[in-house]
Amino acid sequence: MTSWKRAGATRTPAHPIGDDCGRTRHPDMTAFVIAPQWQGSPAARALLLADGAEAIAGDLPRARTVRVDVAHEAGDSLGTGVRRLSAIMRTREAIREALTDEATVVVGGDCSVALPGIEHVARDRRIALVWFDAHADLHVPETSASHAYSGMALRAALGDGEGALTGAASPDRTFLVGARSIDEAEAGFLADSSIRVFPTGEVTDSAELVRAVAESGADALYVHVDLDVLDPAAITGVSDAVPFGLNVSTLTGAIAALRQVLPLVGASLTGFAPSTPAAAVDDLGGILRIVGALA
């Protein structure tokens, strides 16, 4: 694993967090939890996700940022169909302990780091869960070819995961946005589910998405962003790029529009896997615009 501190990833921000008009934003009222977990990923170079989390952390306000310890070892499946489950469970407990009543952005790592944040805000709220991802993440161990937990993360958030890792979202207030790599088993689940699916082409104008969220009966908003929802032309540092994704402006615009109808009580940003520190810098400008939209 690259040492991002030695490579300069922890530094005075080179890319100030800003909005789409270029104005610098200071997210003083938002807390950040850095969870550089890689064990939930199916990627051959999953450890790059830890490097990506550290690269993003270097541009966040230190006084508002907490890092959780992530096991270096791969972990054990504990007799389940989830690879590296023991390490994933350890990270989940660490994130839970780091969360407070403040609105928090959990920065991963793989997608499963979103689950404790969702669970935390859903305890006493009817949340709308908006899941931006190129992949559906709706597998269960019985249908997953990789048995990697990131591919089960949204399904687990709906209550169908391994017992200790199950979240608390409601299907009729869940919105899958930008997914364009959906396996047959996931498509079958969606066909029988009340989850609303918004393909990339339906997000250019986010009005329909915003209307659906506003009419869902939710009283608060949780937004999850896997960076592979972006088009490969917009970001290079993802493990499984899928063509025909969103651009940064469309994504940040949709998040801003959603925040006009419901208060954002939590968020997660995952999937950054830059090959080198220099490559990370090329992507950080767009990533920090997304952080600014969430903060």
Number of C-alpha atoms within 10 A of each C-alpha: 10 13 11 19 13 8 13 13 24 17 14 13 14 12 16 19 26 21 19 15 6 10 10 14 14 14 18 10 10 17 23 26 21 27 28 28 31 32 30 26 25 19 17 8 13 20 20 26 30 26 29 28 29 24 25 24 25 19 19 24 17 13 9 14 17 17 18 18 14 21 16 11 10 15 16 14 15 11 8 12 18 24 23 22 23 18 21 26 15 14 23 24 13 17 24 15 11 17 20 12 10 13 21 25 26 30 29 30 34 30 28 30 28 32 25 24 28 24 17 18 25 22 11 8 13 18 29 27 29 23 25 26 26 29 25 25 25 25 29 24 19 10 15 19 11 16 22 23 30 27 25 26 27 31 22 26 25 18 16 19 21 17 9 9 21 19 25 20 25 18 18 16 22 25 21 23 27 27 22 18 16 16 15 11 15 20 15 11 14 18 10 8 11 14 17 18 18 18 17 22 13 14 19 15 12 19 14 12 22 21 13 15 26 19 11 15 13 18 16 21 26 28 24 26 26 22 29 28 30 27 20 19 12 18 23 21 24 23 21 14 20 17 14 18 24 27 18 21 16 16 25 21 19 19 21 18 16 23 19 11 16 18 14 22 25 28 26 28 27 27 29 31 29 25 18 15 17 12 14 22 17 14 17 23 16 21 22 19 24 24 22 20 21 26 22
